[in-house]
């Protein structure tokens, strides 16, 4: 920064007497956060955007504020700017890294029970990058009863009394009868326990009908994820039926014509060959939402390599470099929030995957796999988790990756509050951490958050103006 702009700024700490030194910010423990990311403000060269990944804050600062931030440790403790900077996370008086470690240890107590349930492992699609090995296996009545029994034990043990279910597969809509029957049993349990219940579903969308949608809404499905890999033939190239038939037209027709009372997130699996589909697919989702009145949203994410992809020798190239960073930023900015203690539910004791055969897993990339299962839903007892498990190491290896304590690169990374060490499955089975794709391009992340901040500010201003207009 230009020194002449600083000389005119009055700082109380500059003219303190010697006996007042003990009241400066540094003596009170205040220092700059280790998780500040910066980028120049596009509209004003004399301002700087600062993102704090620990607090989950993005704001713009002028020259005077930047000078005070630079001199923060010399300011008097009653300087009003300290409170403002602290509220936004730019300065702290504690060890943030230790706080993240603590959050990782506490993560098992921070949420309710979360079950990912696969009513079937069968699927009508044959996607080349799918990590699952599909078999025509459907959940029996016996296993359904065992799921309810396990859910009750987990609810009784959890500090937060709530149950969240995600219907997964395979393709879960191949077993709508199981979804309906098991949902009613779980809802009855939650009513008895007087705890909240909610559900979501991950489906390819091909088998949706109005009758199915109405049933899902009735059993408290509040959100759905449906994947489109592009428009028309680009989608059909990777997301086709087992017999090779296309699926794009039917899925989009379902989204256009069905009345869907819950939100639908349209996921775009982005790989090297379909990056040019981002804009047309985003526009298509907006058009479908406008035509149908349904609450549809678009988000892109990476295709990653896995064991199944390697076995199939699938010709789906993953992304790298700046292209990967751009896609990663689009995904991450929508989820920007305050620091969390874990990457995903796989590292939480009260989060489980249950496949159609009753096998228990910590990661949904493992569902359907005997080799990665830690136990059987009919046998495993969360009150005695080690000795009732078939393979305790398959359980504990995930729970002990809530924080990557032994990874020095992660411990020093400014994105640690955002990614918390990355995917535990990759860390455990590939022996490496999965960094955020924009790690080497932090300004891209800062600029994207800045644009989000501007949009949110504009929306609030427009809403306020509308309210004022109603009053006049």
For each residue, the residues with C-beta under 8 A, 3 or more apart:
1: 5 6 63 66 67
2: 5 6 63
3: 6 7
4: 7 8
5: 1 2 8 9 46 63 67
6: 1 2 3 9 63 67
7: 3 4
8: 4 5
9: 5 6 63 64 67 68
10: 14
11: 14 67 68 71 74 75 79
12: 15 16 75 76 79
13: 16 24 25 71 74 75 76 79
14: 10 11 74
15: 12
16: 12 13 20 21 23 24 76
17: 20 21
18: 21
19: 22
20: 16 17 23 24 76
21: 16 17 18 24 27
22: 19 27
23: 16 20 27 28 76 77 78
24: 13 16 20 21 27 28 73 74 75 76 77
25: 13 28 30 72 73 74 75 76 77 79 82 91
26: 29 30 31 73 74
27: 21 22 23 24 77
28: 23 24 25 77 93
29: 26 93 94
30: 25 26 72 73 77 82 86 91 92 93
31: 26 72 73 91 92 93
32: 36 69 72 90 91
33: 36 52 54 55 89 90 91 92 96
34: 96 97 414
35: 52 53 54 55 89 96 414 416 417
36: 32 33 50 51 52 90 414
37: 50 51 52 53 414 442 445 446
38: 48 49 50 51 446
39: 48 49 442 443 446 447 450
40: 45 47 48 49
41: 44 45 47 48 49 60 450
42: 447 450
43: 47
44: 41 47 60
45: 40 41
46: 5 62 63
47: 40 41 43 44 60 61 62 63
48: 38 39 40 41 60 61 66
49: 38 39 40 41 58 59 60 61 446 447 449 450
50: 36 37 38 58 59 60 61 90
51: 36 37 38 57 58 445 446 449
52: 33 35 36 37 55 56 57 58 88 89 90
53: 35 37 56 339 414 415 416 417 418
54: 33 35 89 92 96 99 100 338 339 417
55: 33 35 52 88 89 338 339
56: 52 53 89 336 337 338 339 417
57: 51 52 88 89 90
58: 49 50 51 52 336 446 449 450 452 453
59: 49 50 88 453
60: 41 44 47 48 49 50 450
61: 47 48 49 50 65 66 69
62: 46 47 65 66
63: 1 2 5 6 9 46 47 66 67
64: 9 67 68
65: 61 62 68 69 81
66: 1 48 61 62 63 69 70
67: 1 5 6 9 11 63 64 70 71
68: 9 11 64 65 71 72 75 79 81 85
69: 32 61 65 66 72 85 90 91
70: 66 67
71: 11 13 67 68 74 75
72: 25 30 31 32 68 69 75 82 85 91
73: 24 25 26 30 31
74: 11 13 14 24 25 26 71
75: 11 12 13 24 25 68 71 72 79 81 82
76: 12 13 16 20 23 24 25 79
77: 23 24 25 27 28 30 82
78: 23
79: 11 12 13 25 68 75 76 82
80: 83 84
81: 65 68 75 84 85
82: 25 30 72 75 77 79 85 86 91
83: 80 86 87
84: 80 81 87 88
85: 68 69 72 81 82 88 90 91
86: 30 82 83 89 90 91 92 93
87: 83 84
88: 52 55 57 59 84 85
89: 33 35 52 54 55 56 57 86 92
90: 32 33 36 50 52 57 69 85 86
91: 25 30 31 32 33 69 72 82 85 86
92: 30 31 33 54 86 89 96
93: 28 29 30 31 86
94: 29 98 99
95: 98 99
96: 33 34 35 54 92 99 100 339 417
97: 34 100 101 411 416
98: 94 95 101 102
99: 54 94 95 96 102 103 339
100: 54 96 97 103 104 339 341 403 416 417 420
101: 97 98 104 105 403 405
102: 98 99 105 106 341
103: 99 100 106 107 110 339 340 341 342
104: 100 101 107 341 342 347 402 403 420
105: 101 102 341 402 403
106: 102 103 109 110 341
107: 103 104 110 111 340 341 342 347 348 402
108: 348 349 350 399 402
109: 106 159 160
110: 103 106 107 160 341
111: 107 114 160 162 348 350 351
112: 155 158 160 161 162 163 164 195 196 350
113: 151 154 155 158 162 163 164 350 351
114: 111 163 164 165 166 345 348 350 351 352
115: 147 151 163 164 165 166 351 352 353 354
116: 165 166 168 345 351 352 353 354 364 367
117: 139 147 165 166 167 168 182 353 354
118: 121 139 167 168 169 170 172 353 354 355 356 367 368
119: 138 139 167 169 170 172 174 175 178 179 182 356
120: 136 137 138 139 169 170 171 172 174 175 178 356
121: 118 132 134 135 136 137 169 170 355 356 357 367 368
122: 134 135 136 137 138 169 170 171 174 175
123: 126 130 132 134 169 170 171 174 204 242
124: 171 174 204 206 207 241 242
125: 130 171 204 206 239 240 241 242 247
126: 123 130 240 241 242 244
127: 130 238 239 240
128: 238 309 312 314 315 316
129: 238 269 271 303 306 308 309 314 316
130: 123 125 126 127 134 308 309
131: 306 307 308 309 365
132: 121 123 169 170 308 367 368
133: 308 368 369
134: 121 122 123 130 170 368
135: 121 122 368
136: 120 121 122
137: 120 121 122 170 355 356 357 368
138: 119 120 122 174 175 178 356
139: 117 118 119 120 143 144 147 175 178 182 356 357 358
140: 143 144
141: 144 145
142: 145 146 378
143: 139 140 146 147 356 357 358 377 378
144: 139 140 141 147 148 178 181 182 185
145: 141 142 148 149 185
146: 142 143 149 150 358 377 378
147: 115 117 139 143 144 150 151 182 186 354 358 377
148: 144 145 151 152 182 185 186 189
149: 145 146 152 153
150: 146 147 153 154 352 354 377 380 382
151: 113 115 147 148 154 155 163 186 189
152: 148 149 155 156 189 193
153: 149 150 156 157 381 382 383
154: 113 150 151 157 158 350 352 382
155: 112 113 151 152 158 161 163 189 190 193 195
156: 152 153 193
157: 153 154 350 382 383
158: 112 113 154 155 161 162 350
159: 109
160: 109 110 111 112
161: 112 155 158 193 194 195 196
162: 111 112 113 158 195 196 197 198
163: 112 113 114 115 151 155 186 189 190 195 196 197 198
164: 112 113 114 115 197 198 199 200
165: 114 115 116 117 183 186 197 198 199 200
166: 114 115 116 117 199 200 201 202
167: 117 118 119 172 179 199 200 201 202 203 221
168: 116 117 118 172 201 202 353 364 367
169: 118 119 120 121 122 123 132 172 174 202 203
170: 118 119 120 121 122 123 132 134 137 174 175 356 368
171: 120 122 123 124 125 174 203 204 206 207
172: 118 119 120 167 168 169 175 176 179 201 202 203
173: 176 179 203 206 207 208 212
174: 119 120 122 123 124 138 169 170 171 207
175: 119 120 122 138 139 170 172 178 179 356
176: 172 173 179 180 212 215
177: 180 181
178: 119 120 138 139 144 175 181 182
179: 119 167 172 173 175 176 182 183 201 215 216 219
180: 176 177 183 184 215 219
181: 144 177 178 184 185
182: 117 119 139 144 147 148 178 179 185 186
183: 165 179 180 186 187 199 219 220
184: 180 181 187 188 219
185: 144 145 148 181 182 188 189
186: 147 148 151 163 165 182 183 189 190 197
187: 183 184 190 191 197 219 220
188: 184 185 191 192
189: 148 151 152 155 163 185 186 192 193
190: 155 163 186 187 193 194 195 196 197
191: 187 188 194 197
192: 188 189
193: 152 155 156 161 189 190
194: 161 190 191
195: 112 155 161 162 163 190
196: 112 161 162 163 190
197: 162 163 164 165 186 187 190 191 220
198: 162 163 164 165 220 222
199: 164 165 166 167 183 219 220 221 222
200: 164 165 166 167 221 222 223 224 225
201: 166 167 168 172 179 216 221 223 224 225
202: 166 167 168 169 172 224 225
203: 167 169 171 172 173 207 208 224 225 226
204: 123 124 125 171 207 226 227 239 247 251
205: 208 224 226 227 251 254 255
206: 124 125 171 173 241 247 250 251 254
207: 124 171 173 174 203 204 212
208: 173 203 205 212 213 254 258
209: 212 213 254 258
210: 213 214 258 259
211: 214 215
212: 173 176 207 208 209 215 216
213: 208 209 210 216 217 258 259 260 261
214: 210 211 217 218
215: 176 179 180 211 212 218 219
216: 179 201 212 213 219 221 224 262
217: 213 214 220 221 261 262
218: 214 215
219: 179 180 183 184 187 199 215 216
220: 183 187 197 198 199 217
221: 167 199 200 201 216 217 224 262
222: 198 199 200 262 263
223: 200 201 262 263 264 265
224: 200 201 202 203 205 216 221 260 262 263 264 265
225: 200 201 202 203 264 265 266 267
226: 203 204 205 251 255 264 265 266 267
227: 204 205 239 266 267 268 269
228: 231 235 239 248 251 252 266 267 268 281 284 285
229: 234 235 237 238 239 268 269 274 277
230: 233 234 235 237 268 274 277 280 281
231: 228 234 235 248 277 280 281 284
232: 235 236 248
233: 230 236 237 246 248
234: 229 230 231 237 274 277
235: 228 229 230 231 232 238 239 246 247 248 251
236: 232 233 239 240 246 247 248
237: 229 230 233 234 240
238: 127 128 129 229 235 269 271 274 316
239: 125 127 204 227 228 229 235 236 247 248
240: 125 126 127 236 237 244 245 246 247
241: 124 125 126 206 244 245 246 247
242: 123 124 125 126
243:
244: 126 240 241
245: 240 241
246: 233 235 236 240 241 249
247: 125 204 206 235 236 239 240 241 250 251
248: 228 231 232 233 235 236 239 251 252
249: 246 252 253
250: 206 247 253 254
251: 204 205 206 226 228 235 247 248 254 255
252: 228 248 249 255 256 284 288
253: 249 250 256 257
254: 205 206 208 209 250 251 257 258
255: 205 226 251 252 258 260 264 266 288 292 294 296
256: 252 253 288 291 292
257: 253 254 292
258: 208 209 210 213 254 255 292 294
259: 210 213 292 293 294
260: 213 224 255 264 292 294 295
261: 213 217
262: 216 217 221 222 223 224 295
263: 222 223 224 295 296 297
264: 223 224 225 226 255 260 294 295 296 297
265: 223 224 225 226 296 297 298 299
266: 225 226 227 228 255 281 285 296 297 298 299
267: 225 226 227 228 299 300 301
268: 227 228 229 230 277 278 281 298 299 300 301
269: 129 227 229 238 301 302 303
270: 274 275 277 278 300 301 302 303 319 327
271: 129 238 274 275 302 303 316 317 318 319
272: 275 316 317 318 319 323
273: 316 317
274: 229 230 234 238 270 271 277
275: 270 271 272 278 319 323 327
276: 279 280
277: 229 230 231 234 268 270 274 280 281
278: 268 270 275 281 282 300 327 330
279: 276 282 283
280: 230 231 276 277 283 284
281: 228 230 231 266 268 277 278 284 285 298
282: 278 279 285 286 298
283: 279 280 286 287
284: 228 231 252 280 281 287 288
285: 228 266 281 282 288 289 296 297 298
286: 282 283 289 290 296 298
287: 283 284 290 291
288: 252 255 256 284 285 291 292 294 296
289: 285 286 292 293 294 295 296 297
290: 286 287 293
291: 256 287 288
292: 255 256 257 258 259 260 288 289 296
293: 259 289 290
294: 255 258 259 260 264 288 289
295: 260 262 263 264 289
296: 255 263 264 265 266 285 286 288 289 292
297: 263 264 265 266 285 289
298: 265 266 268 281 282 285 286
299: 265 266 267 268 330 331 334
300: 267 268 270 278 327 330 331
301: 267 268 269 270 327 331
302: 269 270 271 318 319 324 327 328 331 437
303: 129 269 270 271 316 318 319
304: 318 434
305: 309 310 318
306: 129 131 309 310 365
307: 131 310 311
308: 129 130 131 132 133 311 312
309: 128 129 130 131 305 306 312 314 316
310: 305 306 307 313
311: 307 308
312: 128 308 309
313: 310
314: 128 129 309
315: 128
316: 128 129 238 271 272 273 303 309
317: 271 272 273
318: 271 272 302 303 304 305 324
319: 270 271 272 275 302 303 323 324 327 437
320: 323 324
321: 324 325
322: 325 326 441 444
323: 272 275 319 320 326 327
324: 302 318 319 320 321 327 328 437 438
325: 321 322 328 329 437 438 440 441 444
326: 322 323 329 330 438 444
327: 270 275 278 300 301 302 319 323 324 330 331 437
328: 302 324 325 331 332 436 437 438
329: 325 326 332 333 437 438 441 444 445 448
330: 278 299 300 326 327 333 334 448
331: 299 300 301 302 327 328 334 335
332: 328 329 335 336 418 436 438 445
333: 329 330 336 445 448 449 452
334: 299 330 331 452
335: 331 332
336: 56 58 332 333 418 449 452
337: 56 340
338: 54 55 56 417
339: 53 54 55 56 96 99 100 103 417
340: 103 107 337 417 420
341: 100 102 103 104 105 106 107 110 402 403 420
342: 103 104 107 345 347 348 402 403 420
343: 346 347 419 420 421 422 423 424
344: 347 363 423 424
345: 114 116 342 348 351
346: 343 351 362 363 398 401 424 425
347: 104 107 342 343 344 362 398 399 401 402 424
348: 107 108 111 114 342 345 351 399 402
349: 108 382 385 399
350: 108 111 112 113 114 154 157 158
351: 111 113 114 115 116 345 346 348 362
352: 114 115 116 150 154 360 361 362
353: 115 116 117 118 168 360 361 362 363 364 366 367
354: 115 116 117 118 147 150 358 359 360 361 367 377
355: 118 121 137 358 359 361 367 368 373
356: 118 119 120 121 137 138 139 143 170 175 368
357: 121 137 139 143 368
358: 139 143 146 147 354 355 376 377 378
359: 354 355 367 368 369 370 373 375 376 377
360: 352 353 354 373 374 375 376 377 380
361: 352 353 354 355 364 366 367 369 372 373 374 394
362: 346 347 351 352 353 366 374 394 395 398 399
363: 344 346 353 366 372 398 424 425
364: 116 168 353 361 367
365: 131 306 425
366: 353 361 362 363 369 372 373 425
367: 116 118 121 132 168 353 354 355 359 361 364
368: 118 121 132 133 134 135 137 170 355 356 357 359
369: 133 359 361 366 372 373
370: 359 373
371:
372: 361 363 366 369 394
373: 355 359 360 361 366 369 370 376 390 391 394
374: 360 361 362 380 389 390 391 392 393 394 395
375: 359 360 379 380 388 389 390 391 395
376: 358 359 360 373 379 380 390
377: 143 146 147 150 354 358 359 360 380
378: 142 143 146 358
379: 375 376 388 390
380: 150 360 374 375 376 377 385 388 389 390
381: 153 384 385 388
382: 150 153 154 157 349 385
383: 153 157
384: 381 387 388
385: 349 380 381 382 388 389 392 395
386: 389 392 395 396
387: 384 392
388: 375 379 380 381 384 385
389: 374 375 380 385 386 392 394 395
390: 373 374 375 376 379 380
391: 373 374 375 394 395
392: 374 385 386 387 389 395 396
393: 374 396 397
394: 361 362 372 373 374 389 391 397 398
395: 362 374 375 385 386 389 391 392 398 399
396: 386 392 393 399 400
397: 393 394 400 401 428
398: 346 347 362 363 394 395 401 424 428
399: 108 347 348 349 362 395 396 402
400: 396 397
401: 346 347 397 398 404 421 424 427 428
402: 104 105 107 108 341 342 347 348 399 420
403: 100 101 104 105 341 342 420 421
404: 401 407 410 411 420 421 422 427 433
405: 101 411
406:
407: 404 410 411 421 433
408: 411 412
409: 412 413 433
410: 404 407 413 416 421 422 433
411: 97 404 405 407 408 416
412: 408 409
413: 409 410 416 419 435 439
414: 34 35 36 37 53 442
415: 53 418 419 435 436 439 442
416: 35 53 97 100 410 411 413 419 420 421
417: 35 53 54 56 96 100 338 339 340 420
418: 53 332 336 415 436
419: 343 413 415 416 422 434 435 436
420: 100 104 340 341 342 343 402 403 404 416 417
421: 343 401 403 404 407 410 416 424 427 433
422: 343 404 410 419 426 427 433 434 435 436
423: 343 344 426 427 434
424: 343 344 346 347 363 398 401 421 427 428
425: 346 363 365 366 428 429
426: 422 423 429 430 432 433 434
427: 401 404 421 422 423 424 430 431 432 433 434
428: 397 398 401 424 425
429: 425 426
430: 426 427
431: 427
432: 426 427
433: 404 407 409 410 421 422 426 427
434: 304 419 422 423 426 427
435: 413 415 419 422 439
436: 328 332 415 418 419 422 439
437: 302 319 324 325 327 328 329
438: 324 325 326 328 329 332 441 442 444 445
439: 413 415 435 436 442
440: 325
441: 322 325 329 438 444 445
442: 37 39 414 415 438 439 445 446
443: 39 446 447
444: 322 325 326 329 438 441 447 448
445: 37 51 329 332 333 438 441 442 448 449
446: 37 38 39 49 51 58 442 443 449 450
447: 39 42 49 443 444 450 451
448: 329 330 333 444 445 451 452
449: 49 51 58 333 336 445 446 452 453
450: 39 41 42 49 58 60 446 447 453 454
451: 447 448 454 455
452: 58 333 334 336 448 449 455 456
453: 58 59 449 450 456 457
454: 450 451 457 458
455: 451 452 458 459
456: 452 453 459 460
457: 453 454 460 461
458: 454 455 461 462
459: 455 456 462 463
460: 456 457 463 464
461: 457 458 464 465
462: 458 459 465 466
463: 459 460 466 467
464: 460 461 467 468
465: 461 462 468 469
466: 462 463 469 470
467: 463 464 470 471
468: 464 465 471 472
469: 465 466 472
470: 466 467
471: 467 468
472: 468 469
